[in-house]
């Protein structure tokens, strides 16, 4: 055995041994194609003035494949996050359904929701207009000035997501300093009640961002509207 072969053996398998093994197991690379991703495509000498497009095409295909894989990973991550959010929303709705009084419903919204949704503060706000619903004695219910919902959400917008915000005391009360990002969902409870909103606040800036899906928060708000109507026997 030559010194070179001896050194190669001491370091592990030699190039010849690897080549022999691959010849005896031709299906190995077919079953493990990812091992070829880092192997550079061999350049070919085609003569002066001739470019080898094959090598460029192979590298482009590899780049496209990696991009597709990254998009697949992103899609899986997003799908898992959406599934987790959906499960949390379902838990919130079940908590509302378990309430045995209107006061317990309000408590569930303003305490349990924050835990279930992994947030720092959740509040229920109703505009003041002298109606029966907008009374300050209901614990956990914030009465905000008339026009607040229109000022924040504008016309017809069901949900507003804000990634960087200073929590408004009129919405979050004593929890306002905790809020650096929030989601606001409109509440249209009944023609006989003033506008309202449910506010979801997080101390983590960027927790809520424009462009995120809002369907689940909108669905939770619609469910809460119906629960309040049932308890107060509103039209």
C-alpha positions as CSV (number, residue, x, y, z in Angstrom):
1,X,0.0,0.0,0.0
2,X,1.4,3.4,-1.0
3,X,1.8,6.2,1.6
4,X,-0.9,8.2,-0.2
5,X,-3.4,5.3,0.0
6,X,-2.5,4.8,3.6
7,X,-3.0,8.4,4.5
8,X,-6.4,8.4,2.7
9,X,-7.5,5.3,4.5
10,X,-6.5,6.9,7.9
11,X,-8.7,9.9,7.0
12,X,-11.6,7.7,6.0
13,X,-12.8,6.2,2.7
14,X,-10.6,6.9,-0.3
15,X,-11.9,8.4,-3.5
16,X,-11.5,5.1,-5.3
17,X,-13.5,3.3,-2.6
18,X,-16.3,5.9,-2.8
19,X,-16.3,5.5,-6.6
20,X,-16.5,1.7,-6.3
21,X,-19.3,1.9,-3.8
22,X,-21.3,4.3,-6.0
23,X,-20.8,1.9,-9.0
24,X,-22.1,-1.0,-6.9
25,X,-25.1,1.2,-5.6
26,X,-26.2,3.2,-8.7
27,X,-29.6,4.0,-7.1
28,X,-28.1,5.9,-4.2
29,X,-27.8,9.3,-5.9
30,X,-31.3,8.8,-7.5
31,X,-32.7,8.3,-4.0
32,X,-30.8,11.2,-2.5
33,X,-30.8,13.9,-5.3
34,X,-30.2,16.7,-2.7
35,X,-26.6,15.5,-2.4
36,X,-26.0,16.9,-5.9
37,X,-27.3,20.4,-5.2
38,X,-23.8,21.6,-4.1
39,X,-21.9,19.9,-6.9
40,X,-20.9,22.6,-9.5
41,X,-21.8,21.8,-13.1
42,X,-18.6,20.9,-15.0
43,X,-17.6,23.5,-17.6
44,X,-16.9,22.3,-21.1
45,X,-14.3,23.6,-23.5
46,X,-16.1,24.3,-26.7
47,X,-13.6,26.4,-28.5
48,X,-13.0,30.1,-28.9
49,X,-16.1,32.4,-29.1
50,X,-18.5,29.6,-28.0
51,X,-20.3,29.9,-24.6
52,X,-21.4,26.9,-22.6
53,X,-25.1,27.5,-22.0
54,X,-25.6,24.1,-20.4
55,X,-23.7,25.1,-17.3
56,X,-25.7,28.4,-17.0
57,X,-29.0,26.5,-17.4
58,X,-28.1,24.0,-14.7
59,X,-27.2,26.7,-12.3
60,X,-30.5,28.5,-13.1
61,X,-32.5,25.3,-12.5
62,X,-30.8,24.9,-9.2
63,X,-31.6,28.4,-8.2
64,X,-35.2,28.0,-9.2
65,X,-35.4,24.7,-7.3
66,X,-34.1,26.4,-4.1
67,X,-36.5,29.2,-4.5
68,X,-39.4,26.7,-4.9
69,X,-38.2,24.9,-1.8
70,X,-38.1,28.1,0.2
71,X,-41.6,29.1,-0.9
72,X,-42.8,25.6,0.2
73,X,-41.2,26.1,3.6
74,X,-42.8,29.5,3.9
75,X,-46.2,28.1,2.9
76,X,-45.9,25.3,5.5
77,X,-44.9,27.8,8.2
78,X,-47.8,30.1,7.3
79,X,-50.3,27.2,7.2
80,X,-49.2,26.1,10.6
81,X,-49.5,29.6,12.0
82,X,-53.0,30.0,10.5
83,X,-54.1,26.7,11.9
84,X,-52.9,27.7,15.4
85,X,-54.7,31.1,15.1
86,X,-57.9,29.3,14.0
87,X,-57.7,27.0,17.0
88,X,-57.2,30.0,19.3
89,X,-60.3,31.8,17.8
90,X,-62.4,28.6,18.3
91,X,-61.4,28.5,21.9
92,X,-62.4,32.1,22.4
93,X,-65.8,31.4,20.9
94,X,-66.3,28.4,23.1
95,X,-65.4,30.6,26.1
96,X,-68.1,33.1,25.0
97,X,-70.7,30.3,24.7
98,X,-69.8,29.0,28.2
99,X,-70.7,32.4,29.8
100,X,-73.8,32.1,32.1
101,X,-74.4,35.9,32.3
102,X,-73.8,39.1,30.4
103,X,-71.2,40.2,33.0
104,X,-69.4,36.9,32.6
105,X,-69.4,37.3,28.9
106,X,-67.7,40.7,29.2
107,X,-65.2,39.2,31.7
108,X,-64.4,36.4,29.3
109,X,-63.7,38.8,26.5
110,X,-61.5,41.2,28.5
111,X,-59.6,38.5,30.5
112,X,-59.7,35.1,28.9
113,X,-59.3,36.3,25.3
114,X,-55.9,37.8,26.2
115,X,-54.7,34.4,27.5
116,X,-56.1,32.4,24.7
117,X,-54.7,34.7,22.0
118,X,-51.3,35.2,23.7
119,X,-51.8,38.9,23.9
120,X,-51.3,41.5,26.7
121,X,-54.6,43.2,26.8
122,X,-58.0,42.9,25.2
123,X,-60.7,45.5,25.7
124,X,-64.3,46.0,24.7
125,X,-65.3,49.6,23.8
126,X,-68.7,51.1,23.2
127,X,-69.3,54.7,22.1
128,X,-71.2,56.9,24.6
129,X,-74.6,58.0,23.5
130,X,-76.8,57.5,26.5
131,X,-78.1,54.0,25.5
132,X,-78.6,51.2,28.0
133,X,-75.5,49.3,26.7
134,X,-73.1,52.2,27.1
135,X,-73.1,52.3,30.9
136,X,-69.8,52.6,32.9
137,X,-70.8,50.2,35.7
138,X,-70.1,47.1,33.5
139,X,-66.7,46.0,34.6
140,X,-64.3,45.6,31.6
141,X,-66.4,47.7,29.3
142,X,-64.7,50.9,28.1
143,X,-67.0,53.8,27.2
144,X,-65.3,55.9,24.5
145,X,-66.3,59.3,23.0
146,X,-68.8,59.3,20.2
147,X,-67.1,59.2,16.8
148,X,-64.1,57.1,18.1
149,X,-64.9,54.1,15.9
150,X,-65.3,56.2,12.8
151,X,-62.0,58.0,13.6
152,X,-60.1,54.8,13.9
153,X,-61.7,52.5,11.4
154,X,-63.3,54.9,8.9
155,X,-66.2,53.8,6.7
156,X,-66.9,50.1,6.4
157,X,-63.5,48.8,7.4
158,X,-64.1,45.7,9.7
159,X,-60.6,45.4,11.1
160,X,-57.6,47.7,11.4
161,X,-54.1,46.3,12.1
162,X,-51.4,48.6,13.5
163,X,-47.8,47.4,13.8
164,X,-46.3,50.3,15.7
165,X,-48.6,52.3,18.0
166,X,-48.8,53.9,21.4
167,X,-51.9,52.4,23.1
168,X,-54.6,54.9,23.6
169,X,-55.8,55.2,27.3
170,X,-59.4,55.7,26.1
171,X,-59.3,52.3,24.5
172,X,-57.0,50.3,26.8
173,X,-57.3,52.2,30.1
174,X,-54.5,51.3,32.5
175,X,-53.2,48.7,30.0
176,X,-52.3,51.4,27.4
177,X,-48.6,51.5,28.2
178,X,-48.3,47.8,27.4
179,X,-49.6,48.2,23.8
180,X,-47.0,48.6,21.0
181,X,-49.1,46.8,18.3
182,X,-52.8,46.1,18.0
183,X,-55.8,45.0,16.0
184,X,-59.1,46.8,16.2
185,X,-62.3,45.0,15.1
186,X,-65.6,46.9,14.5
187,X,-68.7,45.9,16.5
188,X,-72.1,46.6,15.0
189,X,-74.2,45.1,17.7
190,X,-77.7,46.4,16.9
191,X,-79.4,49.3,15.3
192,X,-80.5,50.4,18.8
193,X,-76.9,50.5,20.2
194,X,-73.9,52.8,19.4
195,X,-70.9,51.6,17.4
196,X,-68.3,49.6,19.3
197,X,-65.0,47.8,18.8
198,X,-62.9,45.1,20.4
199,X,-59.2,45.9,20.7
200,X,-56.4,43.3,20.8
201,X,-53.2,44.8,22.1
202,X,-49.7,43.3,22.2
203,X,-46.5,44.7,23.8
204,X,-44.6,43.3,20.8
205,X,-44.3,45.8,18.0
206,X,-45.1,44.1,14.7
207,X,-47.4,41.4,16.2
208,X,-50.1,42.9,14.0
209,X,-49.2,44.2,10.6
210,X,-51.1,45.6,7.7
211,X,-51.4,42.9,5.0
212,X,-52.0,40.1,7.5
213,X,-55.3,38.1,7.1
214,X,-58.1,39.6,9.2
215,X,-60.8,37.1,8.5
216,X,-60.4,35.3,11.9
217,X,-60.6,38.5,13.9
218,X,-63.6,39.7,11.9
219,X,-65.3,36.3,12.5
220,X,-64.6,36.6,16.3
221,X,-66.1,40.1,16.3
222,X,-69.2,38.9,14.4
223,X,-69.6,36.1,16.9
224,X,-69.3,38.5,19.8
225,X,-71.9,40.8,18.3
226,X,-74.4,37.9,18.3
227,X,-73.6,36.9,21.8
228,X,-74.2,40.4,23.1
229,X,-77.5,40.7,21.2
230,X,-78.7,37.4,22.7
231,X,-77.9,38.4,26.2
232,X,-79.4,41.8,26.0
233,X,-82.3,40.7,23.8
234,X,-81.5,43.3,21.2
235,X,-82.9,43.3,17.6
